[in-house]
Amino acid sequence: MSKSVGSRAIDRHIGRRLRETRAAVGWPVDEFAERIGLSHDDLAKIETGCKRIEPLMLMRAAELLQVSVNHFFEGAPEAEPSPASIEAARKFARFLATPEALRIVSAFNAIGCESKRSDLIQAAEAMVRSDGSDEVH
């Protein structure tokens, strides 16, 4: 059984891989942060492991850097995931396997206005609450 590793170690690892890859490709911090929808300060916090990157931002980063999302996890310390995180990962994987996922991610990425993206998220969460199908986190 592997030793349990805190999420902070994973956050630091992902942040380091993000910083190394961004620097190797030559993306300036400010331009890269803007393109994935973050402030310079937020990107700096993510790259140092002080802040966790959201999955959509990680997907955008991978797309811009022309790497797979898995690239950021390569060499990560092993961790024992909680049952809740395993189930969340399964749900996310099932979603990513659908044709609708690509359409949703592409459409979301095409929205240049942060407030409109936020409005879209709030509308989707309201739809979930109104039909009572799944809990929104």
C-alpha positions as CSV (number, residue, x, y, z in Angstrom):
1,M,0.0,0.0,0.0
2,S,1.5,3.4,-1.0
3,K,2.2,6.0,1.6
4,S,-0.5,8.7,1.7
5,V,0.7,12.0,0.2
6,G,-1.0,15.3,0.9
7,S,-2.7,17.2,-1.9
8,R,-0.2,20.0,-1.4
9,A,2.6,17.8,-2.7
10,I,0.5,17.1,-5.8
11,D,-0.3,20.8,-6.2
12,R,3.4,21.6,-6.0
13,H,4.3,18.9,-8.5
14,I,1.7,20.1,-11.0
15,G,2.7,23.7,-10.6
16,R,6.4,22.9,-11.1
17,R,5.6,20.9,-14.2
18,L,3.5,23.7,-15.5
19,R,6.2,26.3,-14.9
20,E,8.9,24.1,-16.4
21,T,6.9,23.4,-19.5
22,R,5.7,27.0,-20.0
23,A,9.3,28.2,-19.7
24,A,10.6,25.6,-22.0
25,V,8.1,26.6,-24.7
26,G,8.9,30.2,-24.1
27,W,5.5,31.5,-23.0
28,P,5.8,34.8,-21.0
29,V,4.0,34.6,-17.6
30,D,1.6,37.5,-18.3
31,E,0.6,36.3,-21.7
32,F,0.2,32.7,-20.7
33,A,-1.9,33.6,-17.6
34,E,-4.2,35.8,-19.7
35,R,-4.7,33.1,-22.3
36,I,-5.8,30.5,-19.8
37,G,-8.0,32.9,-17.9
38,L,-5.8,33.6,-14.8
39,S,-4.2,36.7,-13.3
40,H,-0.4,36.9,-13.2
41,D,-0.5,36.5,-9.4
42,D,-2.8,33.4,-9.6
43,L,-0.5,31.7,-12.1
44,A,2.5,32.5,-9.8
45,K,0.7,30.9,-6.9
46,I,-0.2,27.8,-9.0
47,E,3.3,27.4,-10.3
48,T,4.7,27.5,-6.7
49,G,2.1,25.1,-5.5
50,C,0.4,27.6,-3.2
51,K,-2.9,27.4,-5.1
52,R,-4.6,24.5,-6.8
53,I,-5.3,24.9,-10.6
54,E,-8.8,24.2,-11.7
55,P,-9.3,21.3,-14.1
56,L,-10.5,23.6,-16.9
57,M,-7.5,25.8,-16.5
58,L,-5.2,22.8,-16.6
59,M,-6.9,21.7,-19.8
60,R,-6.4,25.1,-21.3
61,A,-2.8,25.1,-20.2
62,A,-2.2,21.7,-21.8
63,E,-3.8,22.8,-25.0
64,L,-1.6,26.0,-25.2
65,L,1.5,24.1,-24.3
66,Q,0.6,21.3,-26.7
67,V,0.9,18.5,-24.1
68,S,-1.6,16.1,-22.6
69,V,-3.1,16.9,-19.2
70,N,-1.3,13.7,-18.0
71,H,2.0,15.5,-18.7
72,F,1.5,17.5,-15.5
73,F,1.1,14.4,-13.4
74,E,4.1,12.5,-14.8
75,G,6.5,11.7,-11.9
76,A,4.0,12.9,-9.3
77,P,4.3,11.4,-5.8
78,E,1.9,8.5,-5.3
79,A,-1.1,9.2,-3.2
80,E,-4.0,7.2,-1.9
81,P,-7.1,8.9,-3.3
82,S,-10.2,9.2,-1.2
83,P,-13.3,7.3,-2.3
84,A,-14.9,10.7,-3.0
85,S,-12.0,11.7,-5.3
86,I,-12.1,8.4,-7.1
87,E,-15.8,8.8,-7.8
88,A,-15.3,12.4,-8.9
89,A,-12.5,11.3,-11.3
90,R,-14.7,8.5,-12.7
91,K,-17.5,11.0,-13.3
92,F,-15.1,13.4,-15.0
93,A,-13.6,10.6,-17.1
94,R,-17.1,9.6,-18.2
95,F,-17.9,13.2,-19.1
96,L,-14.7,13.6,-21.1
97,A,-15.5,10.5,-23.1
98,T,-18.7,12.0,-24.5
99,P,-18.9,14.0,-27.7
100,E,-20.7,16.7,-25.7
101,A,-17.6,17.3,-23.6
102,L,-15.5,18.5,-26.6
103,R,-18.4,20.8,-27.7
104,I,-18.8,22.2,-24.2
105,V,-15.1,22.8,-23.6
106,S,-14.6,24.3,-27.1
107,A,-17.6,26.7,-26.6
108,F,-16.5,27.6,-23.1
109,N,-12.9,28.4,-24.3
110,A,-14.3,30.5,-27.1
111,I,-16.1,32.8,-24.6
112,G,-13.6,35.6,-24.1
113,C,-15.4,37.4,-21.3
114,E,-14.8,36.1,-17.8
115,S,-18.2,37.3,-16.5
116,K,-20.0,35.5,-19.4
117,R,-18.1,32.2,-18.5
118,S,-19.2,32.7,-14.9
119,D,-22.8,33.3,-16.0
120,L,-22.6,30.0,-18.0
121,I,-21.3,28.1,-15.0
122,Q,-24.0,29.5,-12.7
123,A,-26.7,28.7,-15.3
124,A,-25.5,25.1,-15.5
125,E,-25.4,24.7,-11.7
126,A,-28.9,26.2,-11.5
127,M,-30.1,23.5,-14.0
128,V,-28.6,20.8,-11.9
129,R,-30.3,22.1,-8.8
130,S,-33.7,22.5,-10.5
131,D,-33.9,18.9,-11.6
132,G,-32.2,17.5,-8.5
133,S,-30.1,15.1,-10.6
134,D,-26.6,15.5,-9.1
135,E,-25.0,17.6,-6.4
136,V,-22.8,20.5,-7.7
137,H,-19.4,21.0,-6.0
